[in-house]
């Protein structure tokens, strides 16, 4: 029974699943922050108008 349980599959999954979830969460958070900063920049700067120059 011990040999069957000690196949390195459990630790591999235990390491990869949290890592993948972390990567996905980081990607979502980075995209969210990028969108928020872009919206803030648009609101503060406004649209580009060559007539103001």
PDB file of N, CA, C, O and CB in Angstrom:
ATOM      1  N   UNK A   1       0.848  -1.202   0.000  1.00  0.00           N
ATOM      2  CA  UNK A   1       0.000   0.000   0.000  1.00  0.00           C
ATOM      3  C   UNK A   1       0.883   1.252   0.000  1.00  0.00           C
ATOM      4  O   UNK A   1       0.572   2.242  -0.661  1.00  0.00           O
ATOM      5  CB  UNK A   1      -0.959   0.006   1.238  1.00  0.00           C
ATOM      6  N   UNK A   2       1.980   1.192   0.745  1.00  0.00           N
ATOM      7  CA  UNK A   2       2.862   2.354   0.821  1.00  0.00           C
ATOM      8  C   UNK A   2       3.459   2.692  -0.544  1.00  0.00           C
ATOM      9  O   UNK A   2       3.547   3.863  -0.913  1.00  0.00           O
ATOM     10  CB  UNK A   2       3.978   2.104   1.832  1.00  0.00           C
ATOM     11  N   UNK A   3       3.870   1.662  -1.295  1.00  0.00           N
ATOM     12  CA  UNK A   3       4.480   1.918  -2.602  1.00  0.00           C
ATOM     13  C   UNK A   3       3.476   2.590  -3.548  1.00  0.00           C
ATOM     14  O   UNK A   3       3.844   3.483  -4.310  1.00  0.00           O
ATOM     15  CB  UNK A   3       4.998   0.599  -3.222  1.00  0.00           C
ATOM     16  N   UNK A   4       2.244   2.171  -3.499  1.00  0.00           N
ATOM     17  CA  UNK A   4       1.234   2.763  -4.382  1.00  0.00           C
ATOM     18  C   UNK A   4       0.949   4.217  -4.035  1.00  0.00           C
ATOM     19  O   UNK A   4       0.707   5.034  -4.923  1.00  0.00           O
ATOM     20  CB  UNK A   4      -0.054   1.962  -4.313  1.00  0.00           C
ATOM     21  N   UNK A   5       0.977   4.538  -2.759  1.00  0.00           N
ATOM     22  CA  UNK A   5       0.673   5.914  -2.362  1.00  0.00           C
ATOM     23  C   UNK A   5       1.859   6.848  -2.600  1.00  0.00           C
ATOM     24  O   UNK A   5       1.675   8.051  -2.782  1.00  0.00           O
ATOM     25  CB  UNK A   5       0.267   5.959  -0.892  1.00  0.00           C
ATOM     26  N   UNK A   6       3.061   6.302  -2.600  1.00  0.00           N
ATOM     27  CA  UNK A   6       4.263   7.142  -2.695  1.00  0.00           C
ATOM     28  C   UNK A   6       4.720   7.251  -4.156  1.00  0.00           C
ATOM     29  O   UNK A   6       5.879   6.976  -4.468  1.00  0.00           O
ATOM     30  CB  UNK A   6       5.408   6.561  -1.812  1.00  0.00           C
ATOM     31  N   UNK A   7       3.810   7.651  -5.044  1.00  0.00           N
ATOM     32  CA  UNK A   7       4.150   7.732  -6.479  1.00  0.00           C
ATOM     33  C   UNK A   7       4.519   9.148  -6.928  1.00  0.00           C
ATOM     34  O   UNK A   7       4.600   9.388  -8.132  1.00  0.00           O
ATOM     35  CB  UNK A   7       2.980   7.232  -7.315  1.00  0.00           C
ATOM     36  N   UNK A   8       4.742  10.081  -6.027  1.00  0.00           N
ATOM     37  CA  UNK A   8       5.100  11.467  -6.357  1.00  0.00           C
ATOM     38  C   UNK A   8       3.970  12.209  -7.061  1.00  0.00           C
ATOM     39  O   UNK A   8       4.126  13.381  -7.404  1.00  0.00           O
ATOM     40  CB  UNK A   8       6.340  11.488  -7.230  1.00  0.00           C
ATOM     41  N   UNK A   9       2.846  11.554  -7.282  1.00  0.00           N
ATOM     42  CA  UNK A   9       1.744  12.259  -7.945  1.00  0.00           C
ATOM     43  C   UNK A   9       1.080  13.244  -6.991  1.00  0.00           C
ATOM     44  O   UNK A   9       0.712  14.349  -7.389  1.00  0.00           O
ATOM     45  CB  UNK A   9       0.705  11.257  -8.479  1.00  0.00           C
ATOM     46  N   UNK A  10       0.928  12.843  -5.739  1.00  0.00           N
ATOM     47  CA  UNK A  10       0.238  13.723  -4.786  1.00  0.00           C
ATOM     48  C   UNK A  10       1.026  15.008  -4.541  1.00  0.00           C
ATOM     49  O   UNK A  10       0.440  16.087  -4.632  1.00  0.00           O
ATOM     50  CB  UNK A  10       0.007  12.992  -3.456  1.00  0.00           C
ATOM     51  N   UNK A  11       2.323  14.950  -4.234  1.00  0.00           N
ATOM     52  CA  UNK A  11       3.060  16.206  -4.024  1.00  0.00           C
ATOM     53  C   UNK A  11       3.118  17.065  -5.277  1.00  0.00           C
ATOM     54  O   UNK A  11       3.067  18.292  -5.191  1.00  0.00           O
ATOM     55  CB  UNK A  11       4.469  15.911  -3.554  1.00  0.00           C
ATOM     56  N   UNK A  12       3.226  16.422  -6.459  1.00  0.00           N
ATOM     57  CA  UNK A  12       3.265  17.193  -7.710  1.00  0.00           C
ATOM     58  C   UNK A  12       1.968  17.967  -7.882  1.00  0.00           C
ATOM     59  O   UNK A  12       1.983  19.157  -8.199  1.00  0.00           O
ATOM     60  CB  UNK A  12       3.501  16.262  -8.929  1.00  0.00           C
ATOM     61  N   UNK A  13       0.835  17.282  -7.668  1.00  0.00           N
ATOM     62  CA  UNK A  13      -0.450  17.975  -7.782  1.00  0.00           C
ATOM     63  C   UNK A  13      -0.587  19.031  -6.699  1.00  0.00           C
ATOM     64  O   UNK A  13      -1.083  20.129  -6.950  1.00  0.00           O
ATOM     65  CB  UNK A  13      -1.614  16.977  -7.697  1.00  0.00           C
ATOM     66  N   UNK A  14      -0.143  18.695  -5.492  1.00  0.00           N
ATOM     67  CA  UNK A  14      -0.261  19.651  -4.384  1.00  0.00           C
ATOM     68  C   UNK A  14       0.568  20.903  -4.653  1.00  0.00           C
ATOM     69  O   UNK A  14       0.281  21.967  -4.105  1.00  0.00           O
ATOM     70  CB  UNK A  14       0.181  19.001  -3.061  1.00  0.00           C
ATOM     71  N   UNK A  15       1.587  20.784  -5.488  1.00  0.00           N
ATOM     72  CA  UNK A  15       2.424  21.950  -5.801  1.00  0.00           C
ATOM     73  C   UNK A  15       1.887  22.688  -7.023  1.00  0.00           C
ATOM     74  O   UNK A  15       1.851  23.918  -7.039  1.00  0.00           O
ATOM     75  CB  UNK A  15       3.885  21.521  -6.042  1.00  0.00           C
ATOM     76  N   UNK A  16       1.472  21.946  -8.046  1.00  0.00           N
ATOM     77  CA  UNK A  16       1.067  22.593  -9.293  1.00  0.00           C
ATOM     78  C   UNK A  16      -0.290  23.278  -9.171  1.00  0.00           C
ATOM     79  O   UNK A  16      -0.481  24.364  -9.718  1.00  0.00           O
ATOM     80  CB  UNK A  16       1.027  21.576 -10.418  1.00  0.00           C
ATOM     81  N   UNK A  17      -1.230  22.664  -8.468  1.00  0.00           N
ATOM     82  CA  UNK A  17      -2.570  23.263  -8.388  1.00  0.00           C
ATOM     83  C   UNK A  17      -2.523  24.633  -7.712  1.00  0.00           C
ATOM     84  O   UNK A  17      -3.059  25.589  -8.272  1.00  0.00           O
ATOM     85  CB  UNK A  17      -3.529  22.331  -7.622  1.00  0.00           C
ATOM     86  N   UNK A  18      -1.907  24.774  -6.536  1.00  0.00           N
ATOM     87  CA  UNK A  18      -1.833  26.112  -5.935  1.00  0.00           C
ATOM     88  C   UNK A  18      -1.034  27.095  -6.788  1.00  0.00           C
ATOM     89  O   UNK A  18      -1.365  28.280  -6.838  1.00  0.00           O
ATOM     90  CB  UNK A  18      -1.213  26.024  -4.552  1.00  0.00           C
ATOM     91  N   UNK A  19       0.006  26.619  -7.454  1.00  0.00           N
ATOM     92  CA  UNK A  19       0.804  27.514  -8.297  1.00  0.00           C
ATOM     93  C   UNK A  19      -0.022  28.025  -9.471  1.00  0.00           C
ATOM     94  O   UNK A  19       0.016  29.214  -9.789  1.00  0.00           O
ATOM     95  CB  UNK A  19       2.065  26.794  -8.810  1.00  0.00           C
ATOM     96  N   UNK A  20      -0.767  27.131 -10.114  1.00  0.00           N
ATOM     97  CA  UNK A  20      -1.585  27.552 -11.251  1.00  0.00           C
ATOM     98  C   UNK A  20      -2.666  28.524 -10.792  1.00  0.00           C
ATOM     99  O   UNK A  20      -2.929  29.525 -11.459  1.00  0.00           O
ATOM    100  CB  UNK A  20      -2.222  26.332 -11.946  1.00  0.00           C
ATOM    101  N   UNK A  21      -3.291  28.231  -9.656  1.00  0.00           N
ATOM    102  CA  UNK A  21      -4.330  29.138  -9.157  1.00  0.00           C
ATOM    103  C   UNK A  21      -3.717  30.499  -8.824  1.00  0.00           C
ATOM    104  O   UNK A  21      -4.324  31.536  -9.091  1.00  0.00           O
ATOM    105  CB  UNK A  21      -5.032  28.537  -7.904  1.00  0.00           C
ATOM    106  N   UNK A  22      -2.524  30.496  -8.246  1.00  0.00           N
ATOM    107  CA  UNK A  22      -1.851  31.758  -7.931  1.00  0.00           C
ATOM    108  C   UNK A  22      -1.553  32.537  -9.208  1.00  0.00           C
ATOM    109  O   UNK A  22      -1.768  33.748  -9.264  1.00  0.00           O
ATOM    110  CB  UNK A  22      -0.548  31.498  -7.148  1.00  0.00           C
ATOM    111  N   UNK A  23      -1.062  31.849 -10.223  1.00  0.00           N
ATOM    112  CA  UNK A  23      -0.750  32.518 -11.491  1.00  0.00           C
ATOM    113  C   UNK A  23      -2.009  33.119 -12.101  1.00  0.00           C
ATOM    114  O   UNK A  23      -1.992  34.252 -12.582  1.00  0.00           O
ATOM    115  CB  UNK A  23      -0.098  31.530 -12.482  1.00  0.00           C
ATOM    116  N   UNK A  24      -3.095  32.364 -12.079  1.00  0.00           N
ATOM    117  CA  UNK A  24      -4.351  32.870 -12.649  1.00  0.00           C
ATOM    118  C   UNK A  24      -4.831  34.079 -11.855  1.00  0.00           C
ATOM    119  O   UNK A  24      -5.258  35.077 -12.436  1.00  0.00           O
ATOM    120  CB  UNK A  24      -5.440  31.763 -12.660  1.00  0.00           C
ATOM    121  N   UNK A  25      -4.764  33.991 -10.540  1.00  0.00           N
ATOM    122  CA  UNK A  25      -5.210  35.118  -9.708  1.00  0.00           C
ATOM    123  C   UNK A  25      -4.338  36.345  -9.964  1.00  0.00           C
ATOM    124  O   UNK A  25      -4.847  37.463 -10.050  1.00  0.00           O
ATOM    125  CB  UNK A  25      -5.171  34.739  -8.206  1.00  0.00           C
ATOM    126  N   UNK A  26      -3.028  36.138 -10.085  1.00  0.00           N
ATOM    127  CA  UNK A  26      -2.132  37.261 -10.347  1.00  0.00           C
ATOM    128  C   UNK A  26      -2.438  37.887 -11.706  1.00  0.00           C
ATOM    129  O   UNK A  26      -2.437  39.110 -11.843  1.00  0.00           O
ATOM    130  CB  UNK A  26      -0.663  36.804 -10.287  1.00  0.00           C
ATOM    131  N   UNK A  27      -2.697  37.060 -12.699  1.00  0.00           N
ATOM    132  CA  UNK A  27      -3.015  37.579 -14.029  1.00  0.00           C
ATOM    133  C   UNK A  27      -4.295  38.405 -13.979  1.00  0.00           C
ATOM    134  O   UNK A  27      -4.362  39.489 -14.557  1.00  0.00           O
ATOM    135  CB  UNK A  27      -3.158  36.427 -15.045  1.00  0.00           C
ATOM    136  N   UNK A  28      -5.316  37.887 -13.284  1.00  0.00           N
ATOM    137  CA  UNK A  28      -6.589  38.615 -13.196  1.00  0.00           C
ATOM    138  C   UNK A  28      -6.379  39.938 -12.458  1.00  0.00           C
ATOM    139  O   UNK A  28      -6.896  40.976 -12.871  1.00  0.00           O
ATOM    140  CB  UNK A  28      -7.671  37.755 -12.473  1.00  0.00           C
ATOM    141  N   UNK A  29      -5.620  39.893 -11.370  1.00  0.00           N
ATOM    142  CA  UNK A  29      -5.385  41.122 -10.602  1.00  0.00           C
ATOM    143  C   UNK A  29      -4.610  42.140 -11.436  1.00  0.00           C
ATOM    144  O   UNK A  29      -4.942  43.326 -11.422  1.00  0.00           O
ATOM    145  CB  UNK A  29      -4.618  40.808  -9.300  1.00  0.00           C
ATOM    146  N   UNK A  30      -3.589  41.698 -12.155  1.00  0.00           N
ATOM    147  CA  UNK A  30      -2.801  42.623 -12.969  1.00  0.00           C
ATOM    148  C   UNK A  30      -3.664  43.246 -14.061  1.00  0.00           C
ATOM    149  O   UNK A  30      -3.572  44.446 -14.317  1.00  0.00           O
ATOM    150  CB  UNK A  30      -1.593  41.901 -13.591  1.00  0.00           C
ATOM    151  N   UNK A  31      -4.506  42.430 -14.709  1.00  0.00           N
ATOM    152  CA  UNK A  31      -5.403  42.966 -15.732  1.00  0.00           C
ATOM    153  C   UNK A  31      -6.360  43.980 -15.113  1.00  0.00           C
ATOM    154  O   UNK A  31      -6.608  45.039 -15.690  1.00  0.00           O
ATOM    155  CB  UNK A  31      -6.193  41.828 -16.418  1.00  0.00           C
ATOM    156  N   UNK A  32      -6.897  43.654 -13.936  1.00  0.00           N
ATOM    157  CA  UNK A  32      -7.829  44.568 -13.265  1.00  0.00           C
ATOM    158  C   UNK A  32      -7.146  45.898 -12.964  1.00  0.00           C
ATOM    159  O   UNK A  32      -7.715  46.960 -13.215  1.00  0.00           O
ATOM    160  CB  UNK A  32      -8.368  43.937 -11.961  1.00  0.00           C
ATOM    161  N   UNK A  33      -5.916  45.843 -12.422  1.00  0.00           N
ATOM    162  CA  UNK A  33      -5.207  47.075 -12.086  1.00  0.00           C
ATOM    163  C   UNK A  33      -4.865  47.866 -13.346  1.00  0.00           C
ATOM    164  O   UNK A  33      -4.930  49.095 -13.345  1.00  0.00           O
ATOM    165  CB  UNK A  33      -3.931  46.759 -11.296  1.00  0.00           C
ATOM    166  N   UNK A  34      -4.501  47.166 -14.419  1.00  0.00           N
ATOM    167  CA  UNK A  34      -4.195  47.860 -15.674  1.00  0.00           C
ATOM    168  C   UNK A  34      -5.421  48.591 -16.187  1.00  0.00           C
ATOM    169  O   UNK A  34      -5.329  49.742 -16.614  1.00  0.00           O
ATOM    170  CB  UNK A  34      -3.685  46.870 -16.735  1.00  0.00           C
ATOM    171  N   UNK A  35      -6.575  47.926 -16.146  1.00  0.00           N
ATOM    172  CA  UNK A  35      -7.813  48.558 -16.617  1.00  0.00           C
ATOM    173  C   UNK A  35      -8.160  49.753 -15.728  1.00  0.00           C
ATOM    174  O   UNK A  35      -8.551  50.810 -16.224  1.00  0.00           O
ATOM    175  CB  UNK A  35      -8.983  47.535 -16.632  1.00  0.00           C
ATOM    176  N   UNK A  36      -8.015  49.577 -14.417  1.00  0.00           N
ATOM    177  CA  UNK A  36      -8.349  50.672 -13.502  1.00  0.00           C
ATOM    178  C   UNK A  36      -7.428  51.865 -13.732  1.00  0.00           C
ATOM    179  O   UNK A  36      -7.898  53.002 -13.769  1.00  0.00           O
ATOM    180  CB  UNK A  36      -8.254  50.202 -12.039  1.00  0.00           C
ATOM    181  N   UNK A  37      -6.127  51.629 -13.887  1.00  0.00           N
ATOM    182  CA  UNK A  37      -5.198  52.736 -14.102  1.00  0.00           C
ATOM    183  C   UNK A  37      -5.481  53.409 -15.445  1.00  0.00           C
ATOM    184  O   UNK A  37      -5.408  54.633 -15.552  1.00  0.00           O
ATOM    185  CB  UNK A  37      -3.736  52.239 -14.045  1.00  0.00           C
ATOM    186  N   UNK A  38      -5.800  52.624 -16.459  1.00  0.00           N
ATOM    187  CA  UNK A  38      -6.113  53.200 -17.766  1.00  0.00           C
ATOM    188  C   UNK A  38      -7.357  54.074 -17.661  1.00  0.00           C
ATOM    189  O   UNK A  38      -7.402  55.163 -18.233  1.00  0.00           O
ATOM    190  CB  UNK A  38      -6.319  52.088 -18.824  1.00  0.00           C
ATOM    191  N   UNK A  39      -8.360  53.607 -16.938  1.00  0.00           N
ATOM    192  CA  UNK A  39      -9.579  54.404 -16.780  1.00  0.00           C
ATOM    193  C   UNK A  39      -9.276  55.687 -16.010  1.00  0.00           C
ATOM    194  O   UNK A  39      -9.776  56.756 -16.360  1.00  0.00           O
ATOM    195  CB  UNK A  39     -10.675  53.589 -16.054  1.00  0.00           C
ATOM    196  N   UNK A  40      -8.458  55.582 -14.964  1.00  0.00           N
ATOM    197  CA  UNK A  40      -8.121  56.782 -14.189  1.00  0.00           C
ATOM    198  C   UNK A  40      -7.362  57.779 -15.064  1.00  0.00           C
ATOM    199  O   UNK A  40      -7.630  58.980 -15.014  1.00  0.00           O
ATOM    200  CB  UNK A  40      -7.277  56.409 -12.942  1.00  0.00           C
ATOM    201  N   UNK A  41      -6.431  57.291 -15.853  1.00  0.00           N
ATOM    202  CA  UNK A  41      -5.674  58.183 -16.729  1.00  0.00           C
ATOM    203  C   UNK A  41      -6.609  58.861 -17.728  1.00  0.00           C
ATOM    204  O   UNK A  41      -6.493  60.060 -17.982  1.00  0.00           O
ATOM    205  CB  UNK A  41      -4.565  57.405 -17.472  1.00  0.00           C
ATOM    206  N   UNK A  42      -7.531  58.090 -18.289  1.00  0.00           N
ATOM    207  CA  UNK A  42      -8.472  58.673 -19.250  1.00  0.00           C
ATOM    208  C   UNK A  42      -9.316  59.748 -18.583  1.00  0.00           C
ATOM    209  O   UNK A  42      -9.559  60.803 -19.168  1.00  0.00           O
ATOM    210  CB  UNK A  42      -9.379  57.585 -19.852  1.00  0.00           C
ATOM    211  N   UNK A  43      -9.767  59.480 -17.350  1.00  0.00           N
ATOM    212  CA  UNK A  43     -10.626  60.446 -16.671  1.00  0.00           C
ATOM    213  C   UNK A  43      -9.848  61.719 -16.341  1.00  0.00           C
ATOM    214  O   UNK A  43     -10.370  62.823 -16.502  1.00  0.00           O
ATOM    215  CB  UNK A  43     -11.217  59.834 -15.388  1.00  0.00           C
ATOM    216  N   UNK A  44      -8.601  61.573 -15.881  1.00  0.00           N
ATOM    217  CA  UNK A  44      -7.844  62.746 -15.439  1.00  0.00           C
ATOM    218  C   UNK A  44      -7.320  63.539 -16.645  1.00  0.00           C
ATOM    219  O   UNK A  44      -7.400  64.767 -16.658  1.00  0.00           O
ATOM    220  CB  UNK A  44      -6.669  62.317 -14.529  1.00  0.00           C
ATOM    221  N   UNK A  45      -6.790  62.848 -17.649  1.00  0.00           N
ATOM    222  CA  UNK A  45      -6.197  63.543 -18.787  1.00  0.00           C
ATOM    223  C   UNK A  45      -7.248  63.960 -19.809  1.00  0.00           C
ATOM    224  O   UNK A  45      -7.128  65.015 -20.431  1.00  0.00           O
ATOM    225  CB  UNK A  45      -5.155  62.663 -19.452  1.00  0.00           C
ATOM    226  N   UNK A  46      -8.270  63.142 -19.980  1.00  0.00           N
ATOM    227  CA  UNK A  46      -9.264  63.429 -20.997  1.00  0.00           C
ATOM    228  C   UNK A  46      -8.775  62.978 -22.362  1.00  0.00           C
ATOM    229  O   UNK A  46      -7.653  62.489 -22.498  1.00  0.00           O
ATOM    230  CB  UNK A  46      -9.599  64.916 -21.016  1.00  0.00           C
ATOM    231  N   UNK A  47      -9.614  63.142 -23.366  1.00  0.00           N
ATOM    232  CA  UNK A  47      -9.247  62.699 -24.712  1.00  0.00           C
ATOM    233  C   UNK A  47      -8.220  63.661 -25.298  1.00  0.00           C
ATOM    234  O   UNK A  47      -8.179  64.840 -24.945  1.00  0.00           O
ATOM    235  CB  UNK A  47     -10.499  62.606 -25.629  1.00  0.00           C
ATOM    236  N   UNK A  48      -7.397  63.141 -26.195  1.00  0.00           N
ATOM    237  CA  UNK A  48      -6.358  63.957 -26.817  1.00  0.00           C
ATOM    238  C   UNK A  48      -6.978  64.895 -27.849  1.00  0.00           C
ATOM    239  O   UNK A  48      -7.649  64.457 -28.783  1.00  0.00           O
ATOM    240  CB  UNK A  48      -5.282  63.064 -27.474  1.00  0.00           C
ATOM    241  N   UNK A  49      -6.740  66.193 -27.662  1.00  0.00           N
ATOM    242  CA  UNK A  49      -7.280  67.156 -28.630  1.00  0.00           C
ATOM    243  C   UNK A  49      -6.138  68.018 -29.160  1.00  0.00           C
ATOM    244  O   UNK A  49      -5.530  68.758 -28.387  1.00  0.00           O
ATOM    245  CB  UNK A  49      -8.392  68.048 -27.980  1.00  0.00           C
ATOM    246  N   UNK A  50      -5.834  67.946 -30.432  1.00  0.00           N
ATOM    247  CA  UNK A  50      -4.723  68.738 -30.989  1.00  0.00           C
ATOM    248  C   UNK A  50      -4.995  70.234 -30.941  1.00  0.00           C
ATOM    249  O   UNK A  50      -4.058  71.026 -31.041  1.00  0.00           O
ATOM    250  CB  UNK A  50      -4.454  68.322 -32.426  1.00  0.00           C
ATOM    251  N   UNK A  51      -6.251  70.643 -30.790  1.00  0.00           N
ATOM    252  CA  UNK A  51      -6.564  72.072 -30.780  1.00  0.00           C
ATOM    253  C   UNK A  51      -6.025  72.746 -29.521  1.00  0.00           C
ATOM    254  O   UNK A  51      -5.807  73.957 -29.522  1.00  0.00           O
ATOM    255  CB  UNK A  51      -8.077  72.287 -30.884  1.00  0.00           C
ATOM    256  N   UNK A  52      -5.808  71.985 -28.451  1.00  0.00           N
ATOM    257  CA  UNK A  52      -5.334  72.587 -27.193  1.00  0.00           C
ATOM    258  C   UNK A  52      -3.867  72.979 -27.298  1.00  0.00           C
ATOM    259  O   UNK A  52      -3.404  73.810 -26.517  1.00  0.00           O
ATOM    260  CB  UNK A  52      -5.534  71.611 -26.015  1.00  0.00           C
ATOM    261  N   UNK A  53      -3.138  72.418 -28.221  1.00  0.00           N
ATOM    262  CA  UNK A  53      -1.711  72.735 -28.344  1.00  0.00           C
ATOM    263  C   UNK A  53      -1.532  74.126 -28.949  1.00  0.00           C
ATOM    264  O   UNK A  53      -0.401  74.577 -29.134  1.00  0.00           O
ATOM    265  CB  UNK A  53      -0.986  71.674 -29.210  1.00  0.00           C
TER     266      UNK A  53
END
